[in-house]
Amino acid sequence: MYEEKTQDDFKNDIPIVFVPALMGTTLQRNSSEDGKYEDVYITSSIALGMDNPDIALPIGWNYSIAENDPNDENVNGELIQFKDDIVPGDALKSIELSICCCATITVLDQYEKFCTHFKRFRNFHTFCYDWRRDLNESTNKLLNFLKKIKSKYGVPAQVVSHSMGCLIALAACNTSPNLFHSNCFVGGMFAGGVGFFPLNTEGMVVGVNCKYLSPDVLHTFPSMFAASSPMGVCNDPILRDGHGTQLWQYVDSKDITRTINIDMYNIEDWKKYKIGPWRYKEKVSDMMEQHVKNCLHLGFIFQLKLRNLEVKSDTLVMKESLNVKSYPPVAVLVGDKFMHPEYFLWDSERKRNLEWTKKLRKEYNPKCAKTDGTVSCISASQPSVPAGVKIHKYNSRNNGPNIGSHRELMHDPNMIELILRDLQKLCSL
């Protein structure tokens, strides 16, 4: 079924564009007068805690880009966050640690296999973006990138996207489907659930480095505010199993029959439930509070764009339908070999998310839903495309205990090549 093919099986005039995940692109800073750039995301010395470059974004904003740079790619009048001196580099391939003068070990393999495989094709390109910034901004940049690709080759690109990159690619496709030959979404978190809010509140350890992506740093990234369901988790039709049971809702750890309905786009709920900056501080600065408001506003707008929704009379409704006949073919590559409890636990006394442990699983004996280790299979299987567009689903061979989880979905380039070839056949019918 999964016969390997050669480069000749592709139509060489169709370009391929890859959109990496959150933290899937290197970040660089110009640190010297000779114009050389240094990596600030990510190096082995950062992971070992020997280096700790500051990658927090400024939390100041412009209300009109025309006051700053009229040639900027963003639309005038949008909220635009101030920029720093960090720029995206290339897709993050791997991180190696030297153990002696002649030997290294790979401590992280992100996209090495994927990029090595597809760089055999002369028409392969990576859209490198600053994953810290507003996803609306990144979507605009992807659209401009795809316009240049279409102009260069005369045809739109086959787009392969991973994780958060799937969200950007889908938002762009719902904006300008004519710039896409087809879409291959790998591990897309289309429903979002509660998004990155536990990460945004607790921070992330990188190797042994606890400071590099601390909560104070992550609060400054608008991308951390853009992945939650705009409908509220309990009302999201994507977040339901085959029996209609609601998935990924918070329940009270003291009484699991009581749901905790947190509106992730309402700043008052952030204060009430001690989310984000309010987790650690009784008094958050006015500037930070305004920054969070801006991020929530843009995150909500992005989710509407992603789902082709608009607000009418305080209700979310579908926008005027996209043309089904001209919408590009869609495929999803999903994993389903990890089981996760179908709800999250919320400690109402300490006002915090509880991570599922073996002890808690034994205590609550919860029902579980299929995931790839990070993203639910249901969420990854349902990009918000126009009604009538068939979603072609493929199950990952690189998913399961001792095989691979969410990141490793990209470690099977032969499977992705198969999907792209199938999408080309669909376009030729």
N, C-alpha and C positions, 0 to 999 in steps of 0.2 A: 504493500500500500504506500509506503514511504520511499519509493525508489529515488535515489539521488540523481539529479540532473546536472548538466553542464551549463556553462555560460551560453552556449548556443541555443538553449531552450528559451531564453529570454528574447523578447523583441528589444534590440539594443537601442532603439530610438526612444524608449520610454524610461525616463529618469527615475531613480529611487531616492527618496528623502527620508532620513531617520530623525525622529524627534525623541530625545532621551527623557528619562524620568527626573523627578526631584533628586537633586544631588548627583545627577548623571552626567553633568558637564563640569569640566575643570574651571576654576576661577583663577584669574591672574591679576597681578598688580605690577605696574611699571615702577621699579624700585631703584633705577640707576640712570645716570645721565646718558649712557650709551644706548638707551632705548630697549634694553633687555627686560623681559618680564619674568617674575618669579611666581610659582604656583602658591596660592593661598588656600586652595582646595583642590586636592588634598595630597599630603605627603606622609611618608612613614614617620618623619620626625614630629608631625602634628599628632598622629595617632599614638605615638609613644609619650606625648606630653612634653617633649623637649622644645617645641615651638608652638606658639599660640597667637597667630595673626588675628587681628580684629577684622571680622567680616560683617559686623553689624551695619545695617544701612542707616543713613540719616533719617530721622523721623519728621523732618520738615517737608512741606508739600507746596506746590504751586497750584493755583486754581485755574490759571490760563497759561498754557504752554507758549502762547504768542508773546508773553512778557519775557520769555527766556530764550527760546530758539524756534523761530517760525518754520524752520526746515525739519523739525523733529518729525519722526514717523507717526507720532500719536496725533489724535484729532484735537483741534483747538477746543478749549473749554473743559476737557476732562481733568479729573484730579490726577496730578502727576507728582510722584514722590521725588524728592531731591536725589541726585545720583552721587556715588562716591567714585573713587579712581579704580575700581575693580571691574574687569571685563571678562566675559566668557572666553574660554580657550577652545578645547576640543572635547569630544566625547570622552568620558572617563573610562579608560580601558582596564588598567590594573595598577595596583600599588605593590611595589616590591621592597623588601627589607634586606639590606646587605648583612650577612652574618659573618663574613670574612672577606678578605681581599678578592676572592675569586668565586664566591657563591652567594646566591640570593634565594629568598623564598617569597612566593606570592602570598600576600596577606589579604588581598582583595582582587577578585576578578569580576569586573563589572561588565564591560562590553568588548573585551579583547577578542573573544571567539567570534562574536557577531561582526565586528568591524573588519577583522582579518578576512573573514569569508566574503563579505560584500565589497571590499575594496578591490576584489578581482574585476569588478565591473566598472568600466570607465565612467558610467553615468551615476555613480553612487555619491550622495552628498549627505552631510550631517547638518541639521539646523541646531546650532549651539546658542543657547540663551542663558540669561542670568536667572536661574531658578529661584532666587530670593525675591524677585520683584513681582509686581502685579501681573496676574495671568492675562488680563485684558491687554496689557502692554505687550506681553510675550505673544499673544495671539495676533496682534497687529503686525509684529515683526515677522512672524511666520507667514502671514499673508503676503507681505512684501517679498520675502524670500522665495515663496512659491511663484509669484509673478515673474521674478527674474529667471527662475528655472524654466517656466513655461516659455518665456521669451527666448531663452537660449536654445531649447530643444524643439520648440514648435508644438509641443504636446505637454499636458499636465503630468505631474509626478504621481507614482505610486508612493504612498506615504506609510511608513512603518513607525509606530509610536509605542512607547512603553510607559505604563503607570501614569504618573501625572502628565507625561507627554501626550497620552491619549486624550486627556481633557482639552489640552491646547489644540490638538489636531482636530477634534470633533467640533469645538467652538469655531475654529477657522473654516471647517467644511460647511457648517450650518450657515456661515456668513457668505462664503463664496465657493459653492460646490464645483464651479467650473474650473477651479485651480487644482482639482484632484482627479487623477485617473481612477484611483481606488484607495481604500483605507484598510490597513491591517493593524488592528488594535490589540496590543499584547498586555494583558493584566490591567485593563483600564478600570479605575474606581469610579464608574459613572454615577452610581447612586450617592457615594460620598459618606452617607451615614453621619457620624459626628466629625468626619474629616480629620484634620491634623490637630484637633484641639487638645487631646492628651499630650501630644508631643510639644505643642506650643506652650503648654503649662508646665510640664515636667522637664523639658529639655531633652538632650540626647547625648549619650556618651559615645565618643569616637575613639575606638581603641581603648586606651586607658585615660583619655583626655576628657575631663568633665567640664572644663571651662569653655572650650572652643565653640560648642553649640549649646551653651547654657540657655535657660529660659529668657534671660535679658537680651541675648542675641536673637533668638528665634522670634521674639515679639516684634522685632523690627522688620521682619520679612512679610510683605503682603500675601505671598503665596500660602502662608500658613493659615490664612483666614478664608480661603476660597474653595475649600473642598467639601464643605458640609452640604447636606440636602437643603434646598431652599424651601421645601414644603414642611420642614420639621420632620424629624425621623419618623414619627408615628403616622404621618400622612403620606409618606412617599410610596407610590405604587410599585417602584422597583424593589424596595426593601421588604418583599414578602416572599415566603416560600411557596411551593406548589399548592399548599393547602390554605393559603391566605394568611398564615401566621406572620405577624410583624417581626422583622429581624432588627437587631442592633439597636434596640431601644435601651435607655438606661432604666434600671429598676433599683428600688431601695434595697440595699444589702441586708437591712433588718426585716424587710417585708417585701419579698419579691413579687407579690401581687400588686404592689403599688409602683406605677411608672413615674419616672422623673422626667418631665417634659421640659427640656432646655431648648429655648430658641437661640440657636447659635449665631444668629444675625441681629440679636437684640442686646445691646451693650448693657442694659440693666440686668439681664440674666447673667452676663459675665461678672458683674459686681455681686449679684445675689449668690451665685454658686462658686465664687472665688476662682474664676477661670482666668488663664493668662496672667497679666501683670497683677491682678487682684489676688492671686494665689499667695503671694509673699508679702504684699504691702497693703497696709490699711489705707494709705493715701497715695494714690497714683497721680503723677504730675499732670497738669492740664494739657501739656504738650503730648504726653503719651496717650492720654484719654482721647484727644482729638485724632491722633494717629490711628488708634484702634477703630474709632468711628469711621475714618476714611477707608481703612482696610475692610471693615465689614460691609460698607456700602459697595465697594468695588467687588468684593467677593460675591455678594448677592447678584450684582449685575452680571458677573461672569457666569454664575450658575444658570441664570436666565438665558444667556447666550448659548451656553452649552446644551440646554434642553429645549431651545427654540420656544421659550415662554415669554409672556409679557404680563404686566399687572394691569388689570382692568377692574375698577370698582372694588379695590382691595382683594381681588381674587386673581390667582394665577391661571392664565388660559394660554392655549397654544396660539402662537402667532400664525399669520396667514401661511398656509401650507407651502413648503418647498415643493418644487416639481419632482414628483417621484420618478418620472421617466428620465430626467436628466441628472438625478442624484447618483453619485458614483457607487459602485459595488462596495460592500462592507464585509469584512471578515474579522472574527475575534479569536484570539488564542488564549485559552483560559486554563487554569489549574484548579483541581478540586479534590486533592488528595490529603488535605489537612482539615480536621474538624475543629470548629471553634464554637463555644456556647453561643446560642442565638441571641443573647442579650448581654449588655454590659452591666457591671455592678457599680453602684454609686453609694459611697459612704456619706450619708446625710449629716452625721455628726461632725466629721472632719472635712466635709465638703470637698471630696476628691474622688476621682476614678480609682477603682480597685482592679489591679491586674489579676487575671485568672491564674491561680496556682493549683498544683495537684491537690493541696489540702482543700481549697475552696471548691474545686470540681467535685471532690468526694463529698463535701458537705452539702452542696446544692443539687448535685446530680442533674445538671441542666441538659435540655435537648440541645443538639448541636447542628450546625449548618456547614456546608462544604466551603472551603476557602483554598487559596493557593499558598497559605501560610501568612498572608497579609490581607489580601483583597478577597471578598466573597465571590464565589463563582456566579451567583445571581447578578451581582453588580457588574462584574466584568463581561457578562453575556448580553447586557442590554444597553448599548449606546442609544441615546435619544435621537434616532433617525426618523424621517417621515413615515407615517403609516403606509404600509405597502412595500417598503424596502426590505428585502430579505437579508437577514443577518446570517452569514455562513460561519458556523461554529466549529472550531478545532480544539481538541483536548491536547494539552501539553504532554510530551513524553519526559520532560525534565521537571517533574513535580511529584513530591512525595518524600516521606522520611528517608534520609540517607541518599536521596536523588537530587533534590533541589526544591527551593521555595520560590517566592515571588521574583527575586532577582534572577534566578536561574532559568526562568521562562525564556530569557533571551539567549541562553547557552545552546540552543538547538537551531542554528542558522539554516540547516537543511530543511527543517520543518517550515521555517519562515519563507524560504525560497519556494517551497512547494505551494504555500498559500499565495504568494505573489504570482506564481505561474497560473494557478487556478483563477485568480482575479483577472489576469490578462485574457484568459479564455472566455470569462463571462462578458468582458467588454467587447469581444469580437463576435459574440452571438447576435 
